[in-house]
Amino acid sequence: MNSIEERLRAIIVALGNDIPADFDPTAHVFKDLGIESTKALELLFEIEDQFEVALPDLEYNECEHLNDLVALLTKLVA
């Protein structure tokens, strides 16, 4: 597991209710893990803050799984 994935997992776990740290990276962040729409904005802001990037809204909105977020951030911070 790379550090981007580990950091994202920590952010998602902190925002959710009872999300296990070892959740499946292909689980739908919002539907399967229960991150509600209000938390989606918090997730966006926390990711931008932690990684010191500005996520393009369109690309962020297309991210449904941890793997999608890892790929987006890898592209932006590399």
WOSULPE-V850916 format. One record per run of one state. SS is the DSSP state (h for helix, s for strand, l for the rest). FROM is the first residue (numbers start at 1). LEN is the number of residues. If there is no record, write none. Layout:
ss = (SS;SS)
from = (FROM;FROM)
len = (LEN;LEN)
This chain:
ss = (l;h;l;s;l;h;l;h;l;s;h;l)
from = (1;3;16;28;29;37;52;57;63;65;66;78)
len = (2;13;12;1;8;15;5;6;2;1;12;1)
